[in-house]
């Protein structure tokens, strides 16, 4: 039986709309979910991203955190019969404030896995204060506990198979050290893509403020060039992955570079909404 992915709901964030999609509704507030992922069916449970530390820390970015008791990571894992101590690996797509805030809820014999370039980037100051002090200091503590932190050099090694059916690969977008997580399921490959994609509709399906089909819109929050961002999105869309799972939007089902459906809280799972083909150039 292949692996399966359960979505962990860590709460919501309210933030300015164009932060998510460049040039969209500037000055207007939008509410988005913050998800993590639980990979089941392998030798042991794996968690991808751990959400933000608490509501107060989001105020350092001028954002509003909406995290409640039911969103605590222990509660979310318990929904699937898992405790933090059961988790063998915590993987991070990157280390921004809303992705690595609960690593200290896991014991030191759980290994946190990140791209080494991302740890370096987190202390460069280039996207300060999106890398909050308590989160990064905790990772430094793990660095000094054997087995508590695993650093990969994905730009050199290429994709790495962490366990059978779970691969990590350099993303090439959003931050200098972001990585994608590929999971082989019974219905095909599912790729957890972090913040390379924030919003499927306004970046991919019907991109705002672009000149035509497949000229994907970038986010308003990235540390690489727009060319790199667009190329990384295209790579995801044509990678052969059947499902793409971002952190702040519902997963999408993809066929031949096109979003054909939107998924629920489990991948694989039933398609909750089909997406009709866009006719950009009617006859």
C-alpha positions as CSV (number, residue, x, y, z in Angstrom):
1,X,0.0,0.0,0.0
2,X,1.3,3.5,-0.9
3,X,1.8,6.3,1.5
4,X,-1.0,8.8,2.3
5,X,-0.9,12.4,3.5
6,X,-3.2,13.9,6.2
7,X,-3.5,17.7,6.4
8,X,-2.8,19.3,9.8
9,X,-4.8,22.5,10.4
10,X,-2.6,24.9,12.4
11,X,-5.0,27.8,12.3
12,X,-5.3,30.9,10.1
13,X,-3.4,34.1,9.4
14,X,-4.8,37.5,8.4
15,X,-2.4,39.5,6.2
16,X,-2.3,41.9,3.3
17,X,-3.5,40.3,0.1
18,X,-0.6,41.3,-2.2
19,X,1.9,39.7,0.2
20,X,0.5,36.4,-1.2
21,X,0.0,37.3,-4.9
22,X,2.0,40.2,-6.3
23,X,-0.2,43.2,-7.1
24,X,-3.5,41.6,-6.0
25,X,-5.9,43.8,-3.9
26,X,-3.2,45.9,-2.4
27,X,-4.1,47.1,1.1
28,X,-6.9,44.6,1.6
29,X,-6.7,42.0,4.3
30,X,-7.1,38.3,3.4
31,X,-7.5,35.3,5.7
32,X,-5.6,32.2,4.8
33,X,-5.1,28.8,6.4
34,X,-1.7,27.5,7.7
35,X,-1.3,23.8,7.1
36,X,1.2,21.1,7.9
37,X,1.2,17.5,6.7
38,X,1.4,14.1,8.3
39,X,2.8,11.3,6.1
40,X,1.5,7.9,7.1
41,X,1.8,4.3,5.8
42,X,5.6,4.1,6.0
43,X,8.0,2.8,8.6
44,X,7.0,5.6,11.0
45,X,5.0,8.9,10.9
46,X,6.7,12.0,9.3
47,X,5.5,15.6,9.8
48,X,6.1,18.3,7.2
49,X,6.2,21.9,8.7
50,X,5.0,22.7,12.2
51,X,3.1,26.0,11.9
52,X,3.7,29.2,13.9
53,X,4.6,29.4,17.5
54,X,1.7,31.5,18.8
55,X,-0.7,34.3,17.9
56,X,1.5,37.0,19.4
57,X,4.5,36.2,17.2
58,X,2.6,36.9,14.0
59,X,2.2,40.5,15.2
60,X,5.9,41.0,14.6
61,X,5.1,40.9,10.9
62,X,2.0,43.1,11.2
63,X,-0.2,40.0,10.8
64,X,-2.9,38.5,12.9
65,X,-2.6,34.9,14.1
66,X,-5.8,32.9,14.6
67,X,-4.6,29.8,16.3
68,X,-6.9,28.1,18.8
69,X,-6.8,25.0,21.1
70,X,-7.9,22.6,18.4
71,X,-5.1,23.9,16.2
72,X,-2.3,22.8,18.6
73,X,0.0,20.4,16.9
74,X,-0.6,17.7,19.6
75,X,-4.3,17.9,19.0
76,X,-3.9,17.7,15.2
77,X,-1.6,14.7,15.5
78,X,-3.9,13.0,18.0
79,X,-6.7,13.2,15.4
80,X,-4.8,10.5,13.5
81,X,-3.6,8.5,16.5
82,X,-0.1,10.0,16.6
83,X,1.9,11.6,19.4
84,X,4.9,13.9,18.9
85,X,7.2,11.2,20.3
86,X,6.0,8.8,17.5
87,X,7.3,11.0,14.8
88,X,10.7,10.0,13.4
89,X,11.3,13.0,11.1
90,X,10.1,16.6,10.9
91,X,10.8,18.0,7.5
92,X,10.7,21.7,6.7
93,X,9.9,23.2,3.3
94,X,11.6,26.2,4.7
95,X,12.0,28.0,8.1
96,X,9.8,31.0,7.9
97,X,7.8,32.1,10.9
98,X,4.7,30.1,10.0
99,X,6.5,26.9,9.2
100,X,8.9,26.0,12.0
101,X,7.3,27.4,15.2
102,X,6.6,24.1,17.0
103,X,9.8,22.1,16.5
104,X,10.4,22.3,20.3
105,X,7.2,20.3,20.8
106,X,9.1,17.2,19.5
107,X,11.7,15.3,21.5
108,X,15.4,15.4,20.5
109,X,15.2,11.9,19.2
110,X,12.9,13.2,16.5
111,X,15.2,14.3,13.7
112,X,14.4,17.7,12.0
113,X,15.5,17.7,8.4
114,X,16.2,20.9,6.5
115,X,18.3,22.0,3.5
116,X,21.5,23.4,4.9
117,X,21.2,26.4,2.7
118,X,18.0,27.3,4.4
119,X,19.6,27.4,7.9
120,X,22.3,29.6,6.5
121,X,19.7,31.9,4.8
122,X,17.7,32.1,8.1
123,X,20.6,34.0,9.7
124,X,21.5,36.1,6.7
125,X,19.1,38.9,7.6
126,X,17.8,39.0,4.0
127,X,14.2,38.2,5.0
128,X,14.3,39.4,8.6
129,X,12.1,39.2,10.7
130,X,10.4,36.2,9.0
131,X,12.9,34.0,10.8
132,X,12.1,34.6,14.5
133,X,14.8,34.2,17.1
134,X,13.2,31.5,19.3
135,X,12.6,29.2,16.3
136,X,16.2,29.5,14.9
137,X,17.8,29.3,18.4
138,X,15.9,26.0,18.9
139,X,17.4,24.6,15.7
140,X,20.9,25.6,16.9
141,X,20.2,23.7,20.1
142,X,19.3,20.7,18.0
143,X,22.6,21.1,16.1
144,X,24.4,20.3,19.3
145,X,22.3,17.1,20.1
146,X,23.5,14.2,17.9
147,X,20.7,13.0,15.7
148,X,18.3,15.9,16.4
149,X,19.1,17.8,13.2
150,X,19.9,16.6,9.7
151,X,21.2,19.0,7.1
152,X,21.0,18.2,3.4
153,X,23.0,19.8,0.6
154,X,20.3,19.4,-2.1
155,X,21.8,21.7,-4.7
156,X,24.8,19.3,-4.8
157,X,23.2,15.9,-4.1
158,X,20.0,16.3,-6.0
159,X,16.9,14.5,-4.7
160,X,17.4,12.4,-1.6
161,X,15.1,9.5,-0.7
162,X,14.6,9.8,3.1
163,X,12.5,6.6,3.4
164,X,11.0,4.5,0.7
165,X,8.6,6.7,-1.2
166,X,9.5,10.0,0.4
167,X,12.0,12.2,-1.5
168,X,13.2,15.7,-0.7
169,X,14.5,18.1,-3.4
170,X,15.7,21.7,-3.8
171,X,12.7,23.9,-4.7
172,X,14.6,26.8,-6.2
173,X,12.1,29.4,-5.1
174,X,10.6,31.5,-2.3
175,X,13.7,31.3,-0.1
176,X,17.3,30.3,-1.1
177,X,17.0,27.0,0.8
178,X,13.4,25.9,0.2
179,X,12.8,22.3,-0.6
180,X,9.9,20.2,-2.0
181,X,8.8,16.9,-0.5
182,X,7.6,14.2,-2.9
183,X,5.5,11.4,-1.6
184,X,4.5,8.3,-3.7
185,X,0.9,7.4,-3.0
186,X,-1.3,4.7,-4.6
187,X,-2.7,7.3,-6.9
188,X,0.6,8.8,-8.0
189,X,3.1,11.3,-6.7
190,X,2.1,14.1,-4.3
191,X,4.4,17.0,-3.9
192,X,4.3,19.2,-0.8
193,X,5.6,22.5,-2.2
194,X,5.7,24.9,0.7
195,X,5.3,28.6,-0.3
196,X,6.4,28.2,-3.9
197,X,2.7,28.5,-4.6
198,X,0.5,30.4,-2.3
199,X,-2.8,30.6,-4.2
200,X,-3.7,28.3,-7.1
201,X,-6.5,30.3,-8.6
202,X,-4.8,33.7,-8.7
203,X,-1.3,32.4,-9.5
204,X,-2.0,29.4,-11.7
205,X,-5.5,28.9,-12.9
206,X,-6.3,32.5,-13.8
207,X,-3.2,34.4,-12.9
208,X,-3.8,38.1,-12.0
209,X,-2.0,40.9,-13.8
210,X,-0.3,38.7,-16.4
211,X,-0.4,38.7,-20.2
212,X,-1.6,35.3,-20.9
213,X,-2.0,31.6,-20.1
214,X,0.8,29.9,-18.1
215,X,2.5,33.1,-17.4
216,X,2.2,32.3,-13.7
217,X,2.0,35.1,-11.2
218,X,4.6,35.2,-8.5
219,X,4.0,35.8,-4.8
220,X,4.6,39.1,-3.2
221,X,7.1,37.5,-0.8
222,X,10.1,35.8,-2.2
223,X,13.9,36.1,-1.9
224,X,14.8,34.9,-5.4
225,X,14.2,36.6,-8.8
226,X,10.9,36.6,-10.5
227,X,12.4,34.5,-13.2
228,X,13.4,31.8,-10.7
229,X,10.0,31.9,-9.1
230,X,8.1,31.5,-12.4
231,X,10.5,28.7,-13.4
232,X,10.1,26.8,-10.1
233,X,6.3,27.0,-10.4
234,X,6.5,25.6,-14.0
235,X,8.8,22.8,-12.8
236,X,6.1,21.8,-10.3
237,X,3.3,22.0,-12.7
238,X,5.0,19.8,-15.3
239,X,6.9,17.5,-12.8
240,X,4.5,14.6,-13.3
241,X,3.2,15.0,-9.7
242,X,-0.5,14.2,-9.6
243,X,-1.1,16.3,-6.5
244,X,0.4,19.6,-5.3
245,X,0.1,20.6,-1.7
246,X,0.9,24.2,-0.7
247,X,0.8,25.4,2.9
248,X,-1.8,28.2,2.5
249,X,-4.3,26.8,0.0
250,X,-6.2,23.6,-0.6
251,X,-4.3,20.8,-2.5
252,X,-4.8,20.6,-6.2
253,X,-5.0,17.7,-8.6
254,X,-2.9,18.3,-11.7
255,X,-2.9,16.7,-15.1
256,X,-0.5,17.7,-18.0
257,X,0.4,21.0,-16.3
258,X,-3.2,22.0,-15.6
259,X,-5.2,22.2,-12.3
260,X,-8.2,19.9,-12.8
261,X,-9.5,19.6,-9.3
262,X,-9.2,20.7,-5.6
263,X,-8.8,18.2,-2.8
264,X,-9.8,18.1,0.8
265,X,-7.9,17.2,4.0
266,X,-6.4,13.9,2.8
267,X,-4.3,13.0,-0.3
268,X,-5.1,10.8,-2.0
269,X,-8.8,11.3,-1.4
270,X,-11.9,12.4,-3.3
271,X,-11.9,15.5,-5.5
272,X,-14.0,18.1,-3.7
273,X,-14.2,20.5,-6.6
274,X,-13.4,20.0,-10.3
275,X,-11.9,22.8,-12.2
276,X,-13.1,23.5,-15.8
277,X,-10.6,24.1,-18.5
278,X,-10.0,27.9,-19.0
279,X,-10.6,29.0,-22.6
280,X,-8.2,31.9,-22.9
281,X,-8.5,32.4,-26.6
282,X,-12.1,31.6,-27.7
283,X,-12.6,31.1,-31.4
